[in-house]
């Protein structure tokens, strides 16, 4: 039982640790993100726009 308590304590300690933010590393990694990520974001935005357009059309046809 003591072994399980120690494991639980170590897991909680690990989960509650605050990650350190190094802005000098963050900005260059943000600039060099994979191109596929950019494409997927654009597709997601396009689908959201299509969904909004469809909802507007449905509201015009079925106003209830």
PQR file with spaces between the fields and no chain letter, atoms N, CA, C, O and H, PARSE charges and radii, in Angstrom:
ATOM       1  N    UNK     1       0.831   -1.193    0.000 -0.4000 1.5000
ATOM       2  CA   UNK     1       0.000    0.000    0.000 -0.0000 2.0000
ATOM       3  C    UNK     1       0.876    1.258    0.000  0.5500 1.7000
ATOM       4  O    UNK     1       0.562    2.240   -0.672 -0.5500 1.4000
ATOM       5  N    UNK     2       1.951    1.219    0.741 -0.4000 1.5000
ATOM       6  CA   UNK     2       2.857    2.357    0.783 -0.0000 2.0000
ATOM       7  C    UNK     2       3.450    2.635   -0.605  0.5500 1.7000
ATOM       8  O    UNK     2       3.647    3.782   -1.005 -0.5500 1.4000
ATOM       9  H    UNK     2       2.206    0.420    1.287  0.4000 1.0000
ATOM      10  N    UNK     3       3.722    1.551   -1.311 -0.4000 1.5000
ATOM      11  CA   UNK     3       4.263    1.673   -2.664 -0.0000 2.0000
ATOM      12  C    UNK     3       3.277    2.413   -3.577  0.5500 1.7000
ATOM      13  O    UNK     3       3.682    3.267   -4.366 -0.5500 1.4000
ATOM      14  H    UNK     3       3.563    0.619   -0.985  0.4000 1.0000
ATOM      15  N    UNK     4       1.992    2.088   -3.469 -0.4000 1.5000
ATOM      16  CA   UNK     4       0.963    2.751   -4.273 -0.0000 2.0000
ATOM      17  C    UNK     4       0.823    4.226   -3.896  0.5500 1.7000
ATOM      18  O    UNK     4       0.622    5.072   -4.767 -0.5500 1.4000
ATOM      19  H    UNK     4       1.663    1.395   -2.828  0.4000 1.0000
ATOM      20  N    UNK     5       0.930    4.534   -2.602 -0.4000 1.5000
ATOM      21  CA   UNK     5       0.852    5.922   -2.163 -0.0000 2.0000
ATOM      22  C    UNK     5       2.025    6.745   -2.702  0.5500 1.7000
ATOM      23  O    UNK     5       1.855    7.893   -3.112 -0.5500 1.4000
ATOM      24  H    UNK     5       1.094    3.846   -1.895  0.4000 1.0000
ATOM      25  N    UNK     6       3.198    6.150   -2.696 -0.4000 1.5000
ATOM      26  CA   UNK     6       4.374    6.847   -3.222 -0.0000 2.0000
ATOM      27  C    UNK     6       4.216    7.092   -4.714  0.5500 1.7000
ATOM      28  O    UNK     6       4.531    8.176   -5.204 -0.5500 1.4000
ATOM      29  H    UNK     6       3.336    5.217   -2.364  0.4000 1.0000
ATOM      30  N    UNK     7       3.730    6.089   -5.439 -0.4000 1.5000
ATOM      31  CA   UNK     7       3.492    6.256   -6.880 -0.0000 2.0000
ATOM      32  C    UNK     7       2.474    7.364   -7.142  0.5500 1.7000
ATOM      33  O    UNK     7       2.667    8.200   -8.025 -0.5500 1.4000
ATOM      34  H    UNK     7       3.475    5.207   -5.041  0.4000 1.0000
ATOM      35  N    UNK     8       1.391    7.361   -6.369 -0.4000 1.5000
ATOM      36  CA   UNK     8       0.358    8.383   -6.540 -0.0000 2.0000
ATOM      37  C    UNK     8       0.925    9.764   -6.250  0.5500 1.7000
ATOM      38  O    UNK     8       0.639   10.715   -6.979 -0.5500 1.4000
ATOM      39  H    UNK     8       1.234    6.682   -5.652  0.4000 1.0000
ATOM      40  N    UNK     9       1.726    9.888   -5.196 -0.4000 1.5000
ATOM      41  CA   UNK     9       2.334   11.168   -4.867 -0.0000 2.0000
ATOM      42  C    UNK     9       3.238   11.649   -6.001  0.5500 1.7000
ATOM      43  O    UNK     9       3.203   12.823   -6.370 -0.5500 1.4000
ATOM      44  H    UNK     9       1.959    9.116   -4.605  0.4000 1.0000
ATOM      45  N    UNK    10       4.041   10.750   -6.550 -0.4000 1.5000
ATOM      46  CA   UNK    10       4.942   11.133   -7.639 -0.0000 2.0000
ATOM      47  C    UNK    10       4.173   11.542   -8.888  0.5500 1.7000
ATOM      48  O    UNK    10       4.576   12.472   -9.587 -0.5500 1.4000
ATOM      49  H    UNK    10       4.069    9.796   -6.250  0.4000 1.0000
ATOM      50  N    UNK    11       3.080   10.862   -9.173 -0.4000 1.5000
ATOM      51  CA   UNK    11       2.257   11.223  -10.333 -0.0000 2.0000
ATOM      52  C    UNK    11       1.627   12.596  -10.130  0.5500 1.7000
ATOM      53  O    UNK    11       1.639   13.425  -11.039 -0.5500 1.4000
ATOM      54  H    UNK    11       2.753   10.106   -8.605  0.4000 1.0000
ATOM      55  N    UNK    12       1.071   12.843   -8.927 -0.4000 1.5000
ATOM      56  CA   UNK    12       0.489   14.160   -8.651 -0.0000 2.0000
ATOM      57  C    UNK    12       1.538   15.260   -8.747  0.5500 1.7000
ATOM      58  O    UNK    12       1.272   16.332   -9.291 -0.5500 1.4000
ATOM      59  H    UNK    12       1.062   12.169   -8.188  0.4000 1.0000
ATOM      60  N    UNK    13       2.715   14.998   -8.224 -0.4000 1.5000
ATOM      61  CA   UNK    13       3.787   15.987   -8.284 -0.0000 2.0000
ATOM      62  C    UNK    13       4.161   16.295   -9.728  0.5500 1.7000
ATOM      63  O    UNK    13       4.396   17.449  -10.087 -0.5500 1.4000
ATOM      64  H    UNK    13       2.931   14.127   -7.782  0.4000 1.0000
ATOM      65  N    UNK    14       4.213   15.256  -10.547 -0.4000 1.5000
ATOM      66  CA   UNK    14       4.538   15.446  -11.952 -0.0000 2.0000
ATOM      67  C    UNK    14       3.443   16.224  -12.678  0.5500 1.7000
ATOM      68  O    UNK    14       3.738   17.097  -13.494 -0.5500 1.4000
ATOM      69  H    UNK    14       4.022   14.318  -10.255  0.4000 1.0000
ATOM      70  N    UNK    15       2.196   15.914  -12.387 -0.4000 1.5000
ATOM      71  CA   UNK    15       1.081   16.590  -13.049 -0.0000 2.0000
ATOM      72  C    UNK    15       0.938   18.047  -12.625  0.5500 1.7000
ATOM      73  O    UNK    15       0.498   18.875  -13.422 -0.5500 1.4000
ATOM      74  H    UNK    15       1.957   15.205  -11.724  0.4000 1.0000
ATOM      75  N    UNK    16       1.293   18.370  -11.413 -0.4000 1.5000
ATOM      76  CA   UNK    16       1.110   19.721  -10.906 -0.0000 2.0000
ATOM      77  C    UNK    16       2.292   20.645  -11.205  0.5500 1.7000
ATOM      78  O    UNK    16       2.230   21.839  -10.913 -0.5500 1.4000
ATOM      79  H    UNK    16       1.651   17.697  -10.766  0.4000 1.0000
ATOM      80  N    UNK    17       3.342   20.116  -11.769 -0.4000 1.5000
ATOM      81  CA   UNK    17       4.501   20.947  -12.112 -0.0000 2.0000
ATOM      82  C    UNK    17       4.126   21.933  -13.199  0.5500 1.7000
ATOM      83  O    UNK    17       3.424   21.580  -14.147 -0.5500 1.4000
ATOM      84  H    UNK    17       3.393   19.146  -12.006  0.4000 1.0000
ATOM      85  N    UNK    18       4.579   23.141  -13.072 -0.4000 1.5000
ATOM      86  CA   UNK    18       4.341   24.162  -14.083 -0.0000 2.0000
ATOM      87  C    UNK    18       5.449   24.085  -15.135  0.5500 1.7000
ATOM      88  O    UNK    18       6.631   24.132  -14.794 -0.5500 1.4000
ATOM      89  H    UNK    18       5.150   23.428  -12.303  0.4000 1.0000
ATOM      90  N    UNK    19       5.076   23.969  -16.401 -0.4000 1.5000
ATOM      91  CA   UNK    19       6.117   23.928  -17.436 -0.0000 2.0000
ATOM      92  C    UNK    19       6.769   25.301  -17.582  0.5500 1.7000
ATOM      93  O    UNK    19       6.104   26.333  -17.492 -0.5500 1.4000
ATOM      94  H    UNK    19       4.116   23.930  -16.678  0.4000 1.0000
ATOM      95  N    UNK    20       8.045   25.291  -17.802 -0.4000 1.5000
ATOM      96  CA   UNK    20       8.738   26.564  -17.989 -0.0000 2.0000
ATOM      97  C    UNK    20       8.604   26.982  -19.451  0.5500 1.7000
ATOM      98  O    UNK    20       8.776   26.169  -20.359 -0.5500 1.4000
ATOM      99  H    UNK    20       8.585   24.452  -17.874  0.4000 1.0000
ATOM     100  N    UNK    21       8.303   28.225  -19.658 -0.4000 1.5000
ATOM     101  CA   UNK    21       8.150   28.750  -21.007 -0.0000 2.0000
ATOM     102  C    UNK    21       9.402   29.510  -21.399  0.5500 1.7000
ATOM     103  O    UNK    21       9.774   30.496  -20.764 -0.5500 1.4000
ATOM     104  H    UNK    21       8.163   28.885  -18.920  0.4000 1.0000
ATOM     105  N    UNK    22      10.027   29.048  -22.427 -0.4000 1.5000
ATOM     106  CA   UNK    22      11.199   29.723  -22.956 -0.0000 2.0000
ATOM     107  C    UNK    22      10.779   30.408  -24.248  0.5500 1.7000
ATOM     108  O    UNK    22      10.666   29.760  -25.288 -0.5500 1.4000
ATOM     109  H    UNK    22       9.725   28.246  -22.943  0.4000 1.0000
ATOM     110  N    UNK    23      10.548   31.705  -24.188 -0.4000 1.5000
ATOM     111  CA   UNK    23      10.043   32.432  -25.351 -0.0000 2.0000
ATOM     112  C    UNK    23      11.043   32.461  -26.497  0.5500 1.7000
ATOM     113  O    UNK    23      10.654   32.589  -27.658 -0.5500 1.4000
ATOM     114  H    UNK    23      10.640   32.232  -23.343  0.4000 1.0000
ATOM     115  N    UNK    24      12.312   32.344  -26.185 -0.4000 1.5000
ATOM     116  CA   UNK    24      13.312   32.321  -27.243 -0.0000 2.0000
ATOM     117  C    UNK    24      13.187   31.069  -28.103  0.5500 1.7000
ATOM     118  O    UNK    24      13.508   31.106  -29.290 -0.5500 1.4000
ATOM     119  H    UNK    24      12.628   32.240  -25.242  0.4000 1.0000
ATOM     120  N    UNK    25      12.732   29.977  -27.533 -0.4000 1.5000
ATOM     121  CA   UNK    25      12.527   28.748  -28.300 -0.0000 2.0000
ATOM     122  C    UNK    25      11.121   28.651  -28.869  0.5500 1.7000
ATOM     123  O    UNK    25      10.900   28.018  -29.901 -0.5500 1.4000
ATOM     124  H    UNK    25      12.471   29.947  -26.568  0.4000 1.0000
ATOM     125  N    UNK    26      10.176   29.281  -28.191 -0.4000 1.5000
ATOM     126  CA   UNK    26       8.787   29.186  -28.616 -0.0000 2.0000
ATOM     127  C    UNK    26       8.560   29.867  -29.960  0.5500 1.7000
ATOM     128  O    UNK    26       7.942   29.277  -30.847 -0.5500 1.4000
ATOM     129  H    UNK    26      10.356   29.796  -27.352  0.4000 1.0000
ATOM     130  N    UNK    27       9.039   31.077  -30.128 -0.4000 1.5000
ATOM     131  CA   UNK    27       8.778   31.832  -31.345 -0.0000 2.0000
ATOM     132  C    UNK    27       9.368   31.167  -32.593  0.5500 1.7000
ATOM     133  O    UNK    27       8.651   31.040  -33.586 -0.5500 1.4000
ATOM     134  H    UNK    27       9.541   31.556  -29.408  0.4000 1.0000
ATOM     135  N    UNK    28      10.624   30.738  -32.597 -0.4000 1.5000
ATOM     136  CA   UNK    28      11.149   30.057  -33.802 -0.0000 2.0000
ATOM     137  C    UNK    28      10.414   28.755  -34.127  0.5500 1.7000
ATOM     138  O    UNK    28      10.223   28.432  -35.299 -0.5500 1.4000
ATOM     139  H    UNK    28      11.206   30.841  -31.790  0.4000 1.0000
ATOM     140  N    UNK    29      10.003   28.010  -33.109 -0.4000 1.5000
ATOM     141  CA   UNK    29       9.271   26.776  -33.386 -0.0000 2.0000
ATOM     142  C    UNK    29       7.891   27.092  -33.958  0.5500 1.7000
ATOM     143  O    UNK    29       7.369   26.329  -34.771 -0.5500 1.4000
ATOM     144  H    UNK    29      10.158   28.272  -32.156  0.4000 1.0000
ATOM     145  N    UNK    30       7.302   28.201  -33.544 -0.4000 1.5000
ATOM     146  CA   UNK    30       6.018   28.609  -34.089 -0.0000 2.0000
ATOM     147  C    UNK    30       6.158   29.018  -35.547  0.5500 1.7000
ATOM     148  O    UNK    30       5.267   28.755  -36.355 -0.5500 1.4000
ATOM     149  H    UNK    30       7.727   28.821  -32.883  0.4000 1.0000
ATOM     150  N    UNK    31       7.268   29.659  -35.889 -0.4000 1.5000
ATOM     151  CA   UNK    31       7.483   30.073  -37.271 -0.0000 2.0000
ATOM     152  C    UNK    31       7.728   28.888  -38.197  0.5500 1.7000
ATOM     153  O    UNK    31       7.422   28.958  -39.388 -0.5500 1.4000
ATOM     154  H    UNK    31       7.992   29.872  -35.233  0.4000 1.0000
ATOM     155  N    UNK    32       8.267   27.822  -37.672 -0.4000 1.5000
ATOM     156  CA   UNK    32       8.619   26.669  -38.496 -0.0000 2.0000
ATOM     157  C    UNK    32       7.679   25.491  -38.281  0.5500 1.7000
ATOM     158  O    UNK    32       8.107   24.337  -38.272 -0.5500 1.4000
ATOM     159  H    UNK    32       8.516   27.764  -36.705  0.4000 1.0000
ATOM     160  N    UNK    33       6.404   25.789  -38.109 -0.4000 1.5000
ATOM     161  CA   UNK    33       5.454   24.697  -37.929 -0.0000 2.0000
ATOM     162  C    UNK    33       5.255   23.968  -39.254  0.5500 1.7000
ATOM     163  O    UNK    33       5.464   24.560  -40.312 -0.5500 1.4000
ATOM     164  H    UNK    33       6.056   26.727  -38.116  0.4000 1.0000
ATOM     165  N    UNK    34       4.863   22.720  -39.221 -0.4000 1.5000
ATOM     166  CA   UNK    34       4.717   21.941  -40.449 -0.0000 2.0000
ATOM     167  C    UNK    34       3.655   22.519  -41.382  0.5500 1.7000
ATOM     168  O    UNK    34       2.632   23.038  -40.936 -0.5500 1.4000
ATOM     169  H    UNK    34       4.693   22.239  -38.361  0.4000 1.0000
ATOM     170  N    UNK    35       3.914   22.422  -42.658 -0.4000 1.5000
ATOM     171  CA   UNK    35       2.987   22.958  -43.654 -0.0000 2.0000
ATOM     172  C    UNK    35       1.650   22.232  -43.615  0.5500 1.7000
ATOM     173  O    UNK    35       0.613   22.843  -43.876 -0.5500 1.4000
ATOM     174  H    UNK    35       4.745   22.001  -43.020  0.4000 1.0000
ATOM     175  N    UNK    36       1.651   20.947  -43.294 -0.4000 1.5000
ATOM     176  CA   UNK    36       0.394   20.204  -43.237 -0.0000 2.0000
ATOM     177  C    UNK    36      -0.522   20.763  -42.169  0.5500 1.7000
ATOM     178  O    UNK    36      -1.743   20.736  -42.323 -0.5500 1.4000
ATOM     179  H    UNK    36       2.492   20.451  -43.082  0.4000 1.0000
ATOM     180  N    UNK    37       0.045   21.266  -41.096 -0.4000 1.5000
ATOM     181  CA   UNK    37      -0.760   21.865  -40.030 -0.0000 2.0000
ATOM     182  C    UNK    37      -1.493   23.103  -40.557  0.5500 1.7000
ATOM     183  O    UNK    37      -2.664   23.318  -40.244 -0.5500 1.4000
ATOM     184  H    UNK    37       1.037   21.288  -40.971  0.4000 1.0000
ATOM     185  N    UNK    38      -0.806   23.899  -41.345 -0.4000 1.5000
ATOM     186  CA   UNK    38      -1.415   25.102  -41.918 -0.0000 2.0000
ATOM     187  C    UNK    38      -2.560   24.718  -42.852  0.5500 1.7000
ATOM     188  O    UNK    38      -3.627   25.330  -42.818 -0.5500 1.4000
ATOM     189  H    UNK    38       0.145   23.724  -41.600  0.4000 1.0000
ATOM     190  N    UNK    39      -2.335   23.708  -43.681 -0.4000 1.5000
ATOM     191  CA   UNK    39      -3.361   23.260  -44.616 -0.0000 2.0000
ATOM     192  C    UNK    39      -4.578   22.719  -43.869  0.5500 1.7000
ATOM     193  O    UNK    39      -5.714   23.012  -44.240 -0.5500 1.4000
ATOM     194  H    UNK    39      -1.467   23.211  -43.709  0.4000 1.0000
ATOM     195  N    UNK    40      -4.347   21.938  -42.824 -0.4000 1.5000
ATOM     196  CA   UNK    40      -5.462   21.390  -42.054 -0.0000 2.0000
ATOM     197  C    UNK    40      -6.269   22.490  -41.376  0.5500 1.7000
ATOM     198  O    UNK    40      -7.493   22.391  -41.293 -0.5500 1.4000
ATOM     199  H    UNK    40      -3.424   21.700  -42.522  0.4000 1.0000
ATOM     200  N    UNK    41      -5.607   23.531  -40.894 -0.4000 1.5000
ATOM     201  CA   UNK    41      -6.327   24.651  -40.294 -0.0000 2.0000
ATOM     202  C    UNK    41      -7.190   25.365  -41.326  0.5500 1.7000
ATOM     203  O    UNK    41      -8.324   25.746  -41.034 -0.5500 1.4000
ATOM     204  H    UNK    41      -4.612   23.611  -40.962  0.4000 1.0000
ATOM     205  N    UNK    42      -6.657   25.547  -42.533 -0.4000 1.5000
ATOM     206  CA   UNK    42      -7.430   26.202  -43.588 -0.0000 2.0000
ATOM     207  C    UNK    42      -8.646   25.372  -43.962  0.5500 1.7000
ATOM     208  O    UNK    42      -9.728   25.923  -44.166 -0.5500 1.4000
ATOM     209  H    UNK    42      -5.737   25.237  -42.771  0.4000 1.0000
ATOM     210  N    UNK    43      -8.489   24.067  -44.055 -0.4000 1.5000
ATOM     211  CA   UNK    43      -9.619   23.184  -44.365 -0.0000 2.0000
ATOM     212  C    UNK    43     -10.679   23.262  -43.274  0.5500 1.7000
ATOM     213  O    UNK    43     -11.876   23.282  -43.559 -0.5500 1.4000
ATOM     214  H    UNK    43      -7.611   23.620  -43.890  0.4000 1.0000
ATOM     215  N    UNK    44     -10.234   23.305  -42.033 -0.4000 1.5000
ATOM     216  CA   UNK    44     -11.169   23.386  -40.916 -0.0000 2.0000
ATOM     217  C    UNK    44     -11.964   24.688  -40.978  0.5500 1.7000
ATOM     218  O    UNK    44     -13.178   24.689  -40.777 -0.5500 1.4000
ATOM     219  H    UNK    44      -9.261   23.289  -41.801  0.4000 1.0000
ATOM     220  N    UNK    45     -11.276   25.793  -41.257 -0.4000 1.5000
ATOM     221  CA   UNK    45     -11.957   27.085  -41.370 -0.0000 2.0000
ATOM     222  C    UNK    45     -12.946   27.078  -42.530  0.5500 1.7000
ATOM     223  O    UNK    45     -14.037   27.638  -42.428 -0.5500 1.4000
ATOM     224  H    UNK    45     -10.289   25.792  -41.420  0.4000 1.0000
ATOM     225  N    UNK    46     -12.557   26.438  -43.640 -0.4000 1.5000
ATOM     226  CA   UNK    46     -13.444   26.370  -44.805 -0.0000 2.0000
ATOM     227  C    UNK    46     -14.699   25.570  -44.479  0.5500 1.7000
ATOM     228  O    UNK    46     -15.800   25.961  -44.868 -0.5500 1.4000
ATOM     229  H    UNK    46     -11.670   25.983  -43.723  0.4000 1.0000
ATOM     230  N    UNK    47     -14.547   24.466  -43.776 -0.4000 1.5000
ATOM     231  CA   UNK    47     -15.705   23.661  -43.385 -0.0000 2.0000
ATOM     232  C    UNK    47     -16.618   24.424  -42.441  0.5500 1.7000
ATOM     233  O    UNK    47     -17.841   24.318  -42.540 -0.5500 1.4000
ATOM     234  H    UNK    47     -13.653   24.149  -43.459  0.4000 1.0000
ATOM     235  N    UNK    48     -16.034   25.202  -41.516 -0.4000 1.5000
ATOM     236  CA   UNK    48     -16.853   25.997  -40.599 -0.0000 2.0000
ATOM     237  C    UNK    48     -17.648   27.047  -41.353  0.5500 1.7000
ATOM     238  O    UNK    48     -18.812   27.288  -41.033 -0.5500 1.4000
ATOM     239  H    UNK    48     -15.041   25.288  -41.435  0.4000 1.0000
ATOM     240  N    UNK    49     -17.032   27.681  -42.357 -0.4000 1.5000
ATOM     241  CA   UNK    49     -17.741   28.665  -43.169 -0.0000 2.0000
ATOM     242  C    UNK    49     -18.874   28.018  -43.944  0.5500 1.7000
ATOM     243  O    UNK    49     -19.967   28.578  -44.031 -0.5500 1.4000
ATOM     244  H    UNK    49     -16.087   27.485  -42.616  0.4000 1.0000
ATOM     245  N    UNK    50     -18.625   26.840  -44.511 -0.4000 1.5000
ATOM     246  CA   UNK    50     -19.678   26.130  -45.245 -0.0000 2.0000
ATOM     247  C    UNK    50     -20.823   25.758  -44.312  0.5500 1.7000
ATOM     248  O    UNK    50     -21.992   25.840  -44.691 -0.5500 1.4000
ATOM     249  H    UNK    50     -17.737   26.385  -44.442  0.4000 1.0000
ATOM     250  N    UNK    51     -20.488   25.355  -43.106 -0.4000 1.5000
ATOM     251  CA   UNK    51     -21.515   24.986  -42.136 -0.0000 2.0000
ATOM     252  C    UNK    51     -22.372   26.201  -41.770  0.5500 1.7000
ATOM     253  O    UNK    51     -23.599   26.115  -41.714 -0.5500 1.4000
ATOM     254  H    UNK    51     -19.539   25.289  -42.798  0.4000 1.0000
ATOM     255  N    UNK    52     -21.707   27.333  -41.524 -0.4000 1.5000
ATOM     256  CA   UNK    52     -22.447   28.551  -41.200 -0.0000 2.0000
ATOM     257  C    UNK    52     -23.356   28.963  -42.355  0.5500 1.7000
ATOM     258  O    UNK    52     -24.497   29.373  -42.139 -0.5500 1.4000
ATOM     259  H    UNK    52     -20.710   27.403  -41.570  0.4000 1.0000
ATOM     260  N    UNK    53     -22.850   28.852  -43.572 -0.4000 1.5000
ATOM     261  CA   UNK    53     -23.645   29.209  -44.753 -0.0000 2.0000
ATOM     262  C    UNK    53     -24.866   28.290  -44.863  0.5500 1.7000
ATOM     263  O    UNK    53     -25.970   28.756  -45.147 -0.5500 1.4000
ATOM     264  H    UNK    53     -21.924   28.518  -43.747  0.4000 1.0000
ATOM     265  N    UNK    54     -24.672   27.003  -44.643 -0.4000 1.5000
ATOM     266  CA   UNK    54     -25.776   26.055  -44.689 -0.0000 2.0000
ATOM     267  C    UNK    54     -26.802   26.366  -43.610  0.5500 1.7000
ATOM     268  O    UNK    54     -28.005   26.308  -43.865 -0.5500 1.4000
ATOM     269  H    UNK    54     -23.776   26.625  -44.412  0.4000 1.0000
ATOM     270  N    UNK    55     -26.347   26.693  -42.417 -0.4000 1.5000
ATOM     271  CA   UNK    55     -27.290   27.023  -41.339 -0.0000 2.0000
ATOM     272  C    UNK    55     -28.095   28.278  -41.667  0.5500 1.7000
ATOM     273  O    UNK    55     -29.286   28.348  -41.364 -0.5500 1.4000
ATOM     274  H    UNK    55     -25.370   26.740  -42.209  0.4000 1.0000
ATOM     275  N    UNK    56     -27.452   29.265  -42.283 -0.4000 1.5000
ATOM     276  CA   UNK    56     -28.187   30.462  -42.690 -0.0000 2.0000
ATOM     277  C    UNK    56     -29.245   30.141  -43.736  0.5500 1.7000
ATOM     278  O    UNK    56     -30.363   30.654  -43.673 -0.5500 1.4000
ATOM     279  H    UNK    56     -26.484   29.207  -42.529  0.4000 1.0000
ATOM     280  N    UNK    57     -28.896   29.299  -44.692 -0.4000 1.5000
ATOM     281  CA   UNK    57     -29.866   28.897  -45.717 -0.0000 2.0000
ATOM     282  C    UNK    57     -31.022   28.124  -45.098  0.5500 1.7000
ATOM     283  O    UNK    57     -32.181   28.338  -45.453 -0.5500 1.4000
ATOM     284  H    UNK    57     -27.989   28.882  -44.743  0.4000 1.0000
ATOM     285  N    UNK    58     -30.705   27.230  -44.174 -0.4000 1.5000
ATOM     286  CA   UNK    58     -31.768   26.473  -43.511 -0.0000 2.0000
ATOM     287  C    UNK    58     -32.670   27.384  -42.698  0.5500 1.7000
ATOM     288  O    UNK    58     -33.881   27.169  -42.650 -0.5500 1.4000
ATOM     289  H    UNK    58     -29.763   27.056  -43.886  0.4000 1.0000
ATOM     290  N    UNK    59     -32.105   28.390  -42.063 -0.4000 1.5000
ATOM     291  CA   UNK    59     -32.923   29.342  -41.308 -0.0000 2.0000
ATOM     292  C    UNK    59     -33.835   30.144  -42.221  0.5500 1.7000
ATOM     293  O    UNK    59     -34.947   30.500  -41.832 -0.5500 1.4000
ATOM     294  H    UNK    59     -31.121   28.564  -42.102  0.4000 1.0000
ATOM     295  N    UNK    60     -33.373   30.431  -43.436 -0.4000 1.5000
ATOM     296  CA   UNK    60     -34.229   31.149  -44.393 -0.0000 2.0000
ATOM     297  C    UNK    60     -35.388   30.267  -44.848  0.5500 1.7000
ATOM     298  O    UNK    60     -36.518   30.740  -44.970 -0.5500 1.4000
ATOM     299  H    UNK    60     -32.470   30.141  -43.752  0.4000 1.0000
ATOM     300  N    UNK    61     -35.116   29.005  -45.097 -0.4000 1.5000
ATOM     301  CA   UNK    61     -36.137   28.104  -45.615 -0.0000 2.0000
ATOM     302  C    UNK    61     -37.086   27.658  -44.506  0.5500 1.7000
ATOM     303  O    UNK    61     -38.304   27.622  -44.685 -0.5500 1.4000
ATOM     304  H    UNK    61     -34.198   28.621  -44.998  0.4000 1.0000
ATOM     305  N    UNK    62     -36.510   27.325  -43.375 -0.4000 1.5000
ATOM     306  CA   UNK    62     -37.308   26.861  -42.226 -0.0000 2.0000
ATOM     307  C    UNK    62     -37.111   27.825  -41.068  0.5500 1.7000
ATOM     308  O    UNK    62     -36.266   27.572  -40.210 -0.5500 1.4000
ATOM     309  H    UNK    62     -35.521   27.354  -43.230  0.4000 1.0000
ATOM     310  N    UNK    63     -37.862   28.922  -41.012 -0.4000 1.5000
ATOM     311  CA   UNK    63     -37.635   29.964  -40.011 -0.0000 2.0000
ATOM     312  C    UNK    63     -38.118   29.638  -38.607  0.5500 1.7000
ATOM     313  O    UNK    63     -38.000   30.487  -37.723 -0.5500 1.4000
ATOM     314  H    UNK    63     -38.548   29.128  -41.709  0.4000 1.0000
ATOM     315  N    UNK    64     -38.646   28.469  -38.365 -0.4000 1.5000
ATOM     316  CA   UNK    64     -39.177   28.181  -37.038 -0.0000 2.0000
ATOM     317  C    UNK    64     -38.154   27.792  -36.063  0.5500 1.7000
ATOM     318  O    UNK    64     -38.475   27.523  -34.906 -0.5500 1.4000
ATOM     319  H    UNK    64     -38.741   27.780  -39.083  0.4000 1.0000
